[in-house]
Amino acid sequence: MDQDGKVVVPRHVLEAVRTLIEWTGDDPRREGLLDTPKRVARAWKEYCQGYGEDPSIHLSRTFEEVGGYDEIVMLRDIPFQSHCEHHMAPITGKASIAYLPRDRVVGISKLARVLNGYARRLQVQERLTAQVAQCIWDHLQPHGVAVVIDAQHGCMTGRGVRTPGVGMVTSRLLGSFLEDERSRKEVLSLMGY
């Protein structure tokens, strides 16, 4: 970043975007495209800002004083955006994240921050689901963790098979949500599955 807080874009990145514009058949010197390389570069820096953070940092502040609460804590339908690592096409969807606390809880916004920390990287949905669940499992050490992600993939809707409206659902269950059938049914039911 420069002294004004703006992203400094290396020349080779700008040239790469200009080359891509030319390769598609357009003229990067055309008025409407003159600033496109800078805009694209800044957008991709923003899309991938998750590489510059450790999502687990959001789970470092916990609370033990919860009045004896020992049931499921869940955040449902968290919207997120990512990009697939195979075509760099958008992935848009929602996630539901739940955990069964052992002796401490975390502020609910932190669950969304963990999701976004991993989503703002080039991803595949399966790995994103596993990363979010594992991060919560490792850092909160709860009795159980459940993460379900339902997303649409631009690489399937806008190219290739071109099938809009198709959602992909992935889940990762750990601890009691994996091992105990009643707990698994309860958490998935609360998530709407």
N, C-alpha and C positions, 0 to 999 in steps of 0.2 A: 504494500500500500504506500501511496505517497503521503506527503505532509497534510493533505486535505482529507485523508482517509479513503481515497478512491483506489480501486484495484489497478495496479500497474500491469498491463498486459504485454507479455513478451512479444517481440516482433514475429517470431516463428509461429506463435499461436494465431496472430492476425493473418499471416500468410496462409496458414493451413485452412482457415475459414474462407479466405478469398479463393483458394484453389478448389475447395469443395463447391463454392458458388459457381465457378467457371465450369467445373466438371458436370454440374447439373444442367448446364446449357445457358446460364444467364451471365450477365456482364457485371462483375463486382464494382465497376466504375460508374454504373448507372446510379442516378441521384438517390433513389430509394434504397440502394444497397451500400452506399458509401460508408455509413457508420455501422453497418450490420456486423462486420467482424468484431468490433469492440463490444457491441451489445451481446453477441453470442458468447464471447469469451467471459464477460462479466456474469452472464446468466449461468454458464456452466460452473463458474467458480462458486456461485451461490447454490446451485443444485447439489454440488458435491462438498459442501462445507462440513459434512460429517467426518471427512477424513482428518479434519483439524481438531477433533475433539475425542475425548474418551467418554462415551455415554455413561459409564459407571459412576462418574463423578456426581451425577444427579442423585445417586442413591446413598451418598455419603452422610447426609443429615437425616437421621431417623428419630422417631419419637417412641418412647416406652410407655408414657402415661396415656393410656387409651381406655381407661375405665373398665379393664377386664375384657375388652372386645377381643374375641378369638375366632370370628367367623370370616367368611370370604370378603376380601376387598377387591372391587372390580371397577375398571374404567372401560365403558363400552363405546363402540362406534367412533374411535379416534380416527379422524381423517388424516391421511398421509399421502405424500407423493415421493416417488423414487424414479430411478431409470434403470432399465434392464442392462445388464453388462454385455449382452450378446448383440443388441442392435442400438443401444443407447436411447431406446424409445421410452416414453413415459409409462410408469406404473402408478395407477391411482387406486386408492381403496380406503378401507377402514380396518382398524384392528380392535380387538377386545383383549384386555390384559387383566388377569386376576392372580391373586396370590392369597394364601392362607397363612397369616402371620404367625410366627413362633412367639416372639416377645417384643417385637417392634414393628412400626409402620413407617411409611414414607409419605410425604405430601403427594396427593394424587397427580398434580401436574408433572411430577417427576417421571411418572410412567410414560406420559406422552413425550417427554423430553428424551427418554431412553429410546423410544421408537424412532423419533425423528433423527436422533444421532446416528442410528444405523441406516435409516431410510435415505438419508442424504449422502449416499455413496452409490456407486454402480452396484447393482444387486441382482440376485435371483430371489424370488419370494420365499423359497424353502429356507435359504440361509438367513434371510431377514427374520423369519419367524423363530428359528433356532437361536440366533444371536440375542434377540430381545429376551427370550425365556431364560437362556443361560446366564445373562447378565443379572437378571433379577434373582435367580437361584443362587448365584455365587455371592452376591453382595448383601442381600437381605436375609439369606439362609432361612426361608420360610418352610412351612410343612409341605406346601405345594405351589406350583406355578402353572398357569394355563395361558397360552397365547394363541388366538385364532385370528388369521388375516384373510380377508376377502377382498380381492383386487382385480382390476381389469388391466390388461397389458396391451400397450400400443403396438407392440411387435406382432400381436395377433389381430388387433382390430383395424389397424391402419395400413398393414402390409401383409405379405404372405397370404394366409388363408382369408383375410379380411372378414372376420366374423365378429361384428359388434355385439355388445350386450352379454358376452360370456364372462363369468366371474370365476376366478380360481380361488379355492379355499385351502389353506394350509393350517395345521395346528401343531403345537408342541406342548405336551403335558409332562410335568415332572413331579416327583414326590407323590404325595397323597392323591393328587388328581390323576396320576398314572396308575398307581397301585391299588386304590380303593374304588371299586365300581360305583358305590353310592356317591362319593365325592366327585367322581368324574361326571356322572349324570347330572348332579346338582350344578356344577360350574358350567357345563355346556348348555344346560337348560337356561340358566341365568343369562348366558351370552346369546341365546336365541337359536341354538343349534340342537 
